[in-house]
Structures are given as C-alpha cells and as structure tokens.
Amino acid sequence: MSELVVFKANELAVSRYDLTEHETKLILFCVAKLNPTLEAPTEEQRTVTFSCAEYANFMGLSYENAWGRLNTATSDLFKRSVELIYPTGAVSKRIFNWAEFAEFNRENQNVTLIFSKYIQPLLFHLKKFIKYNLEHVKAFENKYSMRVYEWLLKELTQKKTHKANIEISIKEFKFMLMIEDKYAALGDFTKRILKPIAKDLNTYSNMKLAIEKRGRPADTLIFQVELDKQIDLVTELAKDQASKKEDKTIRLTPENRLHEGLKTTLHDALTAKIQLNNFEAKFLSDMQSKYDLNGSFSWLTEKQRTTLENILMKYGRS
C-alpha cells in the first residue's frame, strides 16, 4: 500500500471537536485519500470509497474487528461536529459536521463516505496547512493524542523548526480538547490526559515530548517537543525516485513502469508542478486506490488502460 499522507488546514488543527479514537482514525484514513490540490472539488471528489479489507490491513486489525469498528465509528460520526472559533470579526463561531453521507455495501464490504461541503476549505487547496504520514499516529491509544500531535505539528510548522518549547494555558488547552468542565484536580488531569498523550507520542510517533507545568498553582503547560529529523515525504520520494531512475528503467516491467508513471504524476500534481483537470485528478486517484487494493493493474479494462496511458503521456510521465 502506498503512503497515506494527511493534509489539513492549520485552522482545523486547532478547532474544537471531540471524536473517539476510532472515529478519529476513520476520519484521518479518509482524509489521506483525498486529493488536496483540487481548488473546487465536486461532491464526487469529496467522496472516499474503500474496502474493509484495505482498512483492516492498514490499521493492523482483524477483518471482523475492522468491520465492527467501521460500522460504529461511521454511525457515531454523524453525531459529532466541528467548531471553529474566531476571536475577532463579525463571525464568532462556525459549526458543521465532518460528513454528510455514508454507505455500507454488504456485497463487496465497501464503505463510502462523503465529506461535508462546509469542511471543504479545510481539506482542499490549502494555503497554510500541516501534513504528516498516517503511519505516525495510527497506533495511538488515546483519543486526545491525535489532537495534540496535530496542534504541536502546526506550531512547529509555523515556527519553521523541528524543536521548540510550546506554551499554552491549561484553560486554553482544555477548551481546545472540549474538556473544560472535566479533570478539575491537577493530579487527575495529569494522570488521565497529559501522561497518556506523552506516552502515545513518545512510543508510536515521530515526535518526542516532555510536558512541564508552570505557576503556583499551575496554570500553564510547556510542551517540550522535538520532531524526528524532518522529512518531507513527497520530496524524499522524489529524491529516491530520481536516484534510482536509471536502474528502474532497466529492470521495471511494463506494469510497474505504468505504476511509477502514475505515482510520479500524482506527486507532481500534489507539489503543483503540473495542474490536472478535475477528471484527470479523480481518475488517477481512483487508479492509485484500486492498485493499492489489488497490488496490480490486472483489473484494468482496455479503455481504462488507454485513458491512463494517455494522461501519463500528456504530462510526460509515460
């Protein structure tokens, strides 16, 4: 399976929402399958379809466990909302749902999720955003760990550094996580919130984290965070591809060469080196998703193969 990379607007990384661990992983898995370069995605381009087998394989779950989690998480997702808070200006708050439609197909065991049109500006054609490999968070055990990981990543990205001390008041921190009325005792807050978050990030992610408190009584949190050697995933893949280009030309089969062309074209679109039209972006994304699921192009019809080859040829990636 190819790398799944999550792109989110900075605004979404500091918004208020309360999702369970499984709901969060479902959302991130679906977000990673979108094409964030699209400026005005249609409903079809806000739609993600995947199989239970693909989800189970990526998350390291049994098929039965994955199907049960997907059913529960997807149903409960429609009870959740996102809140964007604006400190200044006429608009003080915006509230909307993550998704507007979901469908489970019992015959092919596929799940379809359509993201809400109101969340579109936070997932597509982004100006200020965070991005990370879904591998870094998929093993988290605490539902707040993803929120804090994204928030810290946003702070590091804005500071253009991989290491920093990031301060926030306990009041603001609780407000962001929507737990402002919980864990009044500092010891309880530390045990149930801070320690599990630090354990997740230090054990599973590419971040190292220590959390200190300041004040008498404590009113401020200091997150001492360091991101492992910053790797721009897309850039590294491009470097690797360039370094091995000559060798690959010699040893790639026609099918593998077709897949390399597909990955290169999607990468170039992601980094704005080329501008795909809406049909091309959707078609290539679908081809990549189906290749990930099947591990080959054996399912391609003659018409699909011709269309794919023509698009790759158009952008010089054949």
JORA-V631982 format. One record per residue. N is the residue number from 1. RES is the residue in three letters. D_CENTER is the distance of its C-alpha to the mean C-alpha in whole Angstrom. Layout:
[[N,RES,D_CENTER] [N,RES,D_CENTER]]
//
This chain:
[[1,MET,15] [2,SER,14] [3,GLU,11] [4,LEU,7] [5,VAL,5] [6,VAL,2] [7,PHE,5] [8,LYS,7] [9,ALA,11] [10,ASN,13] [11,GLU,14] [12,LEU,12] [13,ALA,11] [14,VAL,15] [15,SER,15] [16,ARG,17] [17,TYR,16] [18,ASP,17] [19,LEU,15] [20,THR,16] [21,GLU,14] [22,HIS,14] [23,GLU,13] [24,THR,10] [25,LYS,9] [26,LEU,10] [27,ILE,8] [28,LEU,4] [29,PHE,6] [30,CYS,7] [31,VAL,5] [32,ALA,4] [33,LYS,8] [34,LEU,9] [35,ASN,11] [36,PRO,10] [37,THR,14] [38,LEU,16] [39,GLU,18] [40,ALA,19] [41,PRO,17] [42,THR,20] [43,GLU,19] [44,GLU,19] [45,GLN,16] [46,ARG,14] [47,THR,15] [48,VAL,13] [49,THR,15] [50,PHE,15] [51,SER,18] [52,CYS,18] [53,ALA,19] [54,GLU,16] [55,TYR,14] [56,ALA,17] [57,ASN,17] [58,PHE,13] [59,MET,14] [60,GLY,17] [61,LEU,19] [62,SER,22] [63,TYR,22] [64,GLU,24] [65,ASN,22] [66,ALA,19] [67,TRP,20] [68,GLY,22] [69,ARG,18] [70,LEU,17] [71,ASN,20] [72,THR,20] [73,ALA,17] [74,THR,17] [75,SER,20] [76,ASP,19] [77,LEU,16] [78,PHE,19] [79,LYS,21] [80,ARG,18] [81,SER,18] [82,VAL,16] [83,GLU,19] [84,LEU,19] [85,ILE,22] [86,TYR,24] [87,PRO,27] [88,THR,29] [89,GLY,30] [90,ALA,31] [91,VAL,28] [92,SER,27] [93,LYS,24] [94,ARG,22] [95,ILE,21] [96,PHE,19] [97,ASN,17] [98,TRP,14] [99,ALA,15] [100,GLU,19] [101,PHE,19] [102,ALA,19] [103,GLU,21] [104,PHE,22] [105,ASN,24] [106,ARG,26] [107,GLU,28] [108,ASN,25] [109,GLN,23] [110,ASN,20] [111,VAL,17] [112,THR,17] [113,LEU,15] [114,ILE,15] [115,PHE,13] [116,SER,16] [117,LYS,18] [118,TYR,18] [119,ILE,14] [120,GLN,14] [121,PRO,15] [122,LEU,12] [123,LEU,9] [124,PHE,12] [125,HIS,15] [126,LEU,13] [127,LYS,16] [128,LYS,15] [129,PHE,11] [130,ILE,9] [131,LYS,7] [132,TYR,7] [133,ASN,7] [134,LEU,6] [135,GLU,10] [136,HIS,10] [137,VAL,10] [138,LYS,10] [139,ALA,14] [140,PHE,14] [141,GLU,17] [142,ASN,17] [143,LYS,15] [144,TYR,16] [145,SER,14] [146,MET,10] [147,ARG,12] [148,VAL,14] [149,TYR,12] [150,GLU,10] [151,TRP,13] [152,LEU,15] [153,LEU,13] [154,LYS,13] [155,GLU,17] [156,LEU,17] [157,THR,16] [158,GLN,18] [159,LYS,21] [160,LYS,20] [161,THR,21] [162,HIS,20] [163,LYS,22] [164,ALA,23] [165,ASN,25] [166,ILE,23] [167,GLU,25] [168,ILE,24] [169,SER,27] [170,ILE,27] [171,LYS,27] [172,GLU,24] [173,PHE,22] [174,LYS,23] [175,PHE,23] [176,MET,19] [177,LEU,19] [178,MET,21] [179,ILE,24] [180,GLU,26] [181,ASP,29] [182,LYS,28] [183,TYR,29] [184,ALA,32] [185,ALA,34] [186,LEU,32] [187,GLY,32] [188,ASP,31] [189,PHE,28] [190,THR,28] [191,LYS,28] [192,ARG,26] [193,ILE,23] [194,LEU,23] [195,LYS,24] [196,PRO,21] [197,ILE,19] [198,ALA,20] [199,LYS,21] [200,ASP,17] [201,LEU,16] [202,ASN,20] [203,THR,20] [204,TYR,16] [205,SER,14] [206,ASN,15] [207,MET,16] [208,LYS,20] [209,LEU,21] [210,ALA,24] [211,ILE,25] [212,GLU,28] [213,LYS,30] [214,ARG,33] [215,GLY,36] [216,ARG,38] [217,PRO,37] [218,ALA,34] [219,ASP,32] [220,THR,29] [221,LEU,26] [222,ILE,26] [223,PHE,23] [224,GLN,24] [225,VAL,21] [226,GLU,20] [227,LEU,17] [228,ASP,19] [229,LYS,20] [230,GLN,17] [231,ILE,16] [232,ASP,15] [233,LEU,13] [234,VAL,14] [235,THR,18] [236,GLU,18] [237,LEU,18] [238,ALA,20] [239,LYS,23] [240,ASP,23] [241,GLN,23] [242,ALA,26] [243,SER,28] [244,LYS,28] [245,LYS,29] [246,GLU,32] [247,ASP,32] [248,LYS,30] [249,THR,32] [250,ILE,35] [251,ARG,33] [252,LEU,30] [253,THR,32] [254,PRO,31] [255,GLU,28] [256,ASN,26] [257,ARG,27] [258,LEU,26] [259,HIS,23] [260,GLU,23] [261,GLY,24] [262,LEU,21] [263,LYS,18] [264,THR,20] [265,THR,20] [266,LEU,17] [267,HIS,16] [268,ASP,19] [269,ALA,18] [270,LEU,14] [271,THR,17] [272,ALA,19] [273,LYS,22] [274,ILE,22] [275,GLN,22] [276,LEU,21] [277,ASN,23] [278,ASN,21] [279,PHE,23] [280,GLU,22] [281,ALA,18] [282,LYS,18] [283,PHE,20] [284,LEU,19] [285,SER,15] [286,ASP,17] [287,MET,19] [288,GLN,17] [289,SER,15] [290,LYS,19] [291,TYR,20] [292,ASP,17] [293,LEU,18] [294,ASN,22] [295,GLY,22] [296,SER,24] [297,PHE,26] [298,SER,29] [299,TRP,27] [300,LEU,28] [301,THR,31] [302,GLU,33] [303,LYS,32] [304,GLN,28] [305,ARG,29] [306,THR,31] [307,THR,29] [308,LEU,26] [309,GLU,29] [310,ASN,30] [311,ILE,27] [312,LEU,26] [313,MET,30] [314,LYS,29] [315,TYR,27] [316,GLY,29] [317,ARG,26] [318,SER,29]]
//
